[in-house]
Amino acid sequence: MLNNLTHHFNRLPSMNRIFTLLLIAVFVFGGTLKAQTGLPVVAQHPRLMVNSAIKTALLAKAAANHPDYVAMLAEANTYATKPVLPFTQTNIHVWNTNYIFYSYYGSSWQDAAMPLAFAHLVAKGNNTGSFPTAYSNKLIELADVIIAAQADPNNNCAGCYNPIQGNGHYASRHVGLVIGIIFDFCYDELGATRRAQLVDVMNQWFDNIRQNGYQKNDRSTGNYFWGHAFAAACMGYASFGDNPAAQTMIDWARMRFDGTPSALVTSGYIPNDYLSQTFEGGYEPYGGMGWLSTPMSGNPQLGGQQIQGWAYGSHNWMRVMDYMLIVKTATTEDLPAARQNWLVQMMYATKHALLPNRYEIDHYSDWGGNFGNLVPHSFPIRLAYLLANTPYGANAQHLAQTDILPYVMWGWIVWDPEKWEKFYYNDNTRPQTPITAPPYYSGFSDGYAQWAGNGAWPYFIMRKNWDTTATWAGYHAGNFQYDDHQHFDAGSIELKKGSYYLLTDAGSWKDGDPNGFTGNNTLAENSGSKNTLFFNDYGDYMPIDYRTVGGQFYYGKDQVAANEQNNTFTRIRSNCTSAYNRNVNQADTVNRKLDFFYRDFLYLRDADIFVMYDKVKNKSRASGPAYEKHLRWHFPANAPAVNGNSITAVHGNAKLYIHTLLPAANLNINVVNEINNPDNTIGSWINYYYNSETWRAEVKDATNPLQYDFLSVLQPGNLSTAEMVSANTASNDGLLTGCQITLPSGAVEVVFFNNQAVPLPAPVTNTNYNFSGNINAWHTICGVVPNAAYQVSYSGGVVSVVQNASGNVTASLSGVIRFNLSNLLTCATPNAVITPIGPTVFCEDGSVRLEATDLMGIPGITYQWYQNGAPINGATEVLYTAETSGNYTVLITAPGGCSDESTSISITVHASPAVNLSPVGSANICNTQTLLLTAQSNTATAYQWLLNGNNIAGATQSTYNATGSGSYSVQVTDANGCAAVSQTADVTYTPYCPLLVKAKIWLEGAYMVIGQMSAQLSTGNLIPLAQPYNAAPWYYFGSETLSAVPADMTDWILLELLDADNNMAVAGRRAALLKTDGSVWDTDGTQGVKFNNLPNGIYYLAVRHRNHLAVISSMPADVSGAVVYNFTQSAAQALGPEQLKPVGNGAFALYAGDINANGIINYTDFNLYMPQASLTNVYAPADVNMDKVVNTLDFDFFRPNISRLGMSLVRY
């Protein structure tokens, strides 16, 4: 239901984040407060979201019986028949779909009111004055409940709350809209008295929210803040002309939208910040809220990012968009056009926040709700509606209609728009055009030494490409905290491959879904649940609190030293240190126990690898354990495997390798199951906050020195992706720290970082390093002079990089150079020769190693082998093993690209002789039987028969008689001395030949009187492929299975041979198919059932079924298969009196109703029947007539058979 979506589990801890603020907010315009600007409110009703053009379009859509209208009308008709549940303190949390009810905090009132209102709009059409309809009548009934609820003293007592007050006035977003819609859409039908009563309620509610509402005056990114403003606007615009306070409500809301001043909004009700600041600047984070002489501020939603996360943010922005629409319809002021740039930014942000599978969306910050981070479709259809007929309309329509895919769960689309929303906003006939966008995004502009940059939130999204299986990552480089749904995650990355998260925020993964998206979550904002530096000073500086686990808190500031995203790479260097501040007092930072945490982040898009370089230092501790610091990586669902410095994590069909190259010595990687998270030192009452279905790896230097570096390489892939090879490296002058990475494709990446321990290191202008790898490797150096030219040279295995105005490589704007030596250098020419190591003529399946040599001795050479002039894929090493005939050469390439191809060497491979064995495959012999095996070959000159791969002495002819079990084959040799081994004949010998039993059986429950039994279980696809008698009471564990259930199969039965010479002991058991004509078939598709490893003898046949009384043949059964034992022709065919039931026309069947299959039909069977009654489409013991349904028809079979006993031999 709308607005229950992400707020269904609204978190209480957010209420604890209210800080005492110094509130100084005065609007001065020429010394005089001016009234709200904007156009006057129109006189017509309805005016909320409706004007004459919109009404005409909606009426036309309804007249055409558009499916959106038909669906909405059906829902409205349902609501019109439901009574409205009174609002009382005992009913406020009742969820009863037989009524129109209040919960959750008025959202269910909204669920009913909106389709009822639009159904009334359509039904009333262009009629004027009072025109009651079933829909308006129901809305008026709801209005009466609202009026009564507000007047009831029991809802206004201590510890109670009226409809708008619950949970910090959370309900305002819903009930404000509801009361406004009722007043506006049913204006004439309400009558003057009710209108006056509703105005009185609206005024009381407005006083409630502006005096006591959580976030009433601050945190304009918050959903409470705008929920209150939205409520005031709905009530004000609806009641304008009937309510003297309406203009105050309108102005109070507008001031929170864009700060427009009003003389009607007096001191104490003026907000500290407003929504437009979050896009356009001036919005203060917690670390700058009036405490600083020069307050810090930003515009965190620039670029359309939802600072409080897409769960809360998108629903909040739905209300913002509805507000802009209401202003337009109520006054003709076109706010959507005036703020079009906001909408366009949100469109692009949504496109990039879509995860590769296109039905999930980025789950940073809090994610409320219990269905996972699936896209709320109500948000993009509003964007498409408001941007229609603009240059961005076709893009927005494509986003809503095509880009975002539905996710169906339990038969419904998760977060599908409400039916009234589809009726109002949806129009799939609008033109659509795909959004053209690079594979990266941020509202934070690229730059160098810009620190807070353009004020945007420094959150960076990147992906390898737009494929649905691609790598996607979100990285937060900032320290500002703006919103109480934001997490402490400076320096944290979340990583996804296709549909599966590989690194996640553990606070957003409480219930992992096997499809790869999150379910309900812990809402844990602490940095201990993030993929960043964990620091614990044991309370010496940072207060011990559930929010401070990991060391980060509210009072950091954004310090991005260098950042850039392009089609080749994403590089961000940031100073994350201030995220670990405990307050805003800069003088207090000397007491902070963490001296610094600088992170350099690099994503190489073509290689699809991430490299992170961290410099960390902390103070020493006077006493007690040393301060703890380590990197944390959080993995969803499955425990990672650790092998040395390598971590391997698997989730679904995705895999992640993490190599820790620094620290190299004393490396310790500890794996922790976070379902019982040891971070919780507070108490089990808060386990919900800490525990999640994730695992983490803690990476550290076991000796814990005060300062050391981390260097991590991350390689995402699919399950078949081979692991990279990585190694540390460094420049010869010590200025650069880095690594060399060889990917499974053979491609090589060399990465270096400027390693100075300062927020923004002085750029490297002259350095060199050793390199002897592939000349085609790509080299990336982070931390050089931005936009400067560098001369790169390579000589004697050393790469030199020197700043030079006429150089051959130019640095990027963030100070990165990237180059490939083969594109830059000249080289010497090698001299290639091949030396065979072994004979060059051999038989098939043989080989010879070929060795390449460069007689010039040039270092850093590469190899490519060729066969018959064509390059051999993957043959790039100094040695090559030749296995097929041909002429082989090798091309040796020196650094710089010069190459030489060797003279060819000829390899001759003789084919193996052809041989066929007859027969092949599986064969069975028994008693005195033998199997004649024949070898067929036109070129064989010698034969040797093999048993289980070993020579059979003396078996050297072209035929052989097999007499025992085993795998037989023959090896033949031709005139070239080449040998080949034939296929195998797998012979199984048993001393006894199988016994074959045939029978005919009717089951009373399935019998249809016409000489046939029912096949409903088969046609309903309910019969299992594996025999069902492997549980109590049968405990038969035979392996009988079917590849497909025959259409004429009634059910599985269990046959037993009882040995007459051994006191009727069970000698053999087999599960078999009972067909509709009563015949019994083996699982191999032959009639009759085979019993192996039994001697010929006198055997009686017992027949068992899941819910019919078992029987025993009255005489021995024929075990040759020549005679069918027919239980259906006479009661005397069963041992004992009345063991078969007459079913008409001289036929007899097994008694139905032995539901527990114990051989007795009595009350215990009834006790099993009752819990299964009313089950449908099932394969259940109580379905004794086997019609897929458990009902009284089954009881009608059971009842007359009560007290029937099977023979003692078949009773359990």
Protein Blocks (a to p, Z undefined) as FASTA:
>chain_A
ZZklmmmmccfklmmmpccddddddddeehiacddedddddfbdcfehpafklmmmmmmm
mmnopaklmmmmmmmmmmmmpccddddfklmmpccfkbccfbeghllmmmmmmmmmmmmm
mmnmmagcjdddfklmmmmmmmmmmmmmmmmmklmcghiacfklgghilmmmmmmmmmmm
mmmmmmmmnommlmmmmmmmmmmmmmmmmmmgghklgojlbmklmmmmmmmmmmmmmmgo
jamklmmmmmmmmmmmnopacfklcghiacfbdfklmmngoiacfklgopambdcdddfk
gghiafkojklmmmmmmmmmmmmmmmmmmnopafklmmmmmmmmmmmmmmmmpcfkopac
cfehjdedjebjadcfklmmmmmmmmgoiaklmmmmmmmmmmpccddeehiaehiacfkl
mmmmgcckbccddddddfbdcfbdcdehklnmnopacdddddfblcfkbccddddfbfbd
fbfkbccfehiacddehjbcfbdcfklombccfkopacddehiabfklpccddddeehmm
mccdfklgooiafkbccddfbdcddfkbccddddfklmmpcbfblklmmmpmbfbacddd
dddfklopacddddddddddfbdcddddddddddehiacddehjaccddehjbccddddf
bdfbhpacddddfklcfklmnbmklmmmmpccddddddddfklpabdcdddddddddfkl
ccddddddddfkopagcdddddfkopacdddddfbfcfbacddfbdcdddfbdfkbccdd
ehiaehiacddddeehiacddddfkbcbdcdfkopacddfklmbccdddddddddeddfb
dcehiacddddddfklpghiacdddeehiacehiacfbdcdfbecddddddddehiiacd
ddddddddddddddddddehjdddehjbccddddddfkbcbdcddeehiacehiacfbdc
dfbecddddddddfkopacddddddddddfbdcdddddddddfklpghlopacfklmmno
pacfbdcklbcfklpabfbdcfbdcfkbfbdcddddddfklgoiafbdcdddddfkopac
dfkopacjddehiacdddddddddfkbccdddfbdcdfklpaccdfklofklpgcehkbc
cebjhiacddehilnonopacfklmmmmmmmgoiahiacfklmnonopacfklmmmmmmm
goiacdfklpZZ
